[in-house]
């Protein structure tokens, strides 16, 4: 069902604009439901409102209705801050505007989206009250910015909005990068190593494991799922070696010891560093681990908001392994969900989870923020592989990432 599709697999479409220009009316018209409260009172929408749906021919999407970007006052500033935070996860931005009242608010949004390389659509709403300024239309055309005329409250122009959204959907979403299908040819086998420990959800597998299995099935490959202590016996029973062994990063060392050197090996976390982010960039970030010194600050960022357990991978195990590797005490800070420091410059390294619950745009936004601040970023699986001394082994399936590692070493 469309409603069960994880958010990370949905095209995120953000609706932005001034107060009372009809953003909520547009969302209700697009979804054919009363998702957002509509009122003539400016500022009715306070927090971002999310609505998942299936929009053909794109597929699963997530609409995000936001507070007016021109909100004022102390509370208004907080609303605007939450609205701007939605930029980080927006794949396509819709600027809802009154074509007769175009100004600096609208231009500032288009400028920022252009800098972020977020495709944008301008919905010139309330056209029943007056035609948009002809000079504005000419300027949007000159800049090749898509625009449509709408009367959202009456449903007019909604089909044009849908068509424009289809055309603006990023190619990477329409042709989403494989998780592992390009690494395991059709008819070949992947061995998945899945420890069952305190962090394994009772009665099910974690999302990256499920998504990897589905990706293999979609690409006509086979998979065998084993726990780490059964890996060696499972490999001995095969008539020919698997095309790839994929392990939970926490079992990296044992799995590396039990997997023959000529069999490619990596982890679920590293696969998602490629699928959700930029693997070469995160590989370069991992090289910075060797530059860490006693007293340096490290930020560990977890996309999920699960309750940490006693031996939590991000809060306990990675800090312990890194401390042992560096040989001195490091200062660790931790964030969950969308909580993230405005200023990351004090950190010598950011270590992120695989972001399996997020869309790729949001993870790329965090990578970009780190790059702008001059702070290296890597992820859990790469950090673990580095600290355990099996980094190159874990990168063997990814020639471009391996070359990025060797180039970073040379520099």
Secondary structure, DSSP 8 states (H G I E B T S, - for coil): -GGGS-GGGSEEEEEEESTTSSHHHHHHHHHTS--S---SSTT---S-EEEEEEETTTEEEEEEE---TT--HHHHHHHHHHHHHGGGG-SEEEEEEETTS--HHHHHHHHHHHHHT-EEEEEEE-GGG----HHHHHHHHHTT-EEEE-BGGGTBTHHHHHHHHHHHS-HHHHT---SSTTTS-TT-EEEEE---STTS-TTS--HHHHHHHHHHHHTT-EEEEE-GGGHHHHHHH-SS--SEEEE-GGGHHHHHHHS-TTS-EEEHHHHHHHHHS-HHHHHHHHHGGGG--TT-EEEEEESS-----TT-IIIIIHHHHHHHHHTS--EEEEEETT---S--TT-SEEEE---TTS-HHHHHHHHHHHHHHT--EEEHHHHHHHHTT-HHHHHTT-HHHHHHHHHHHH-
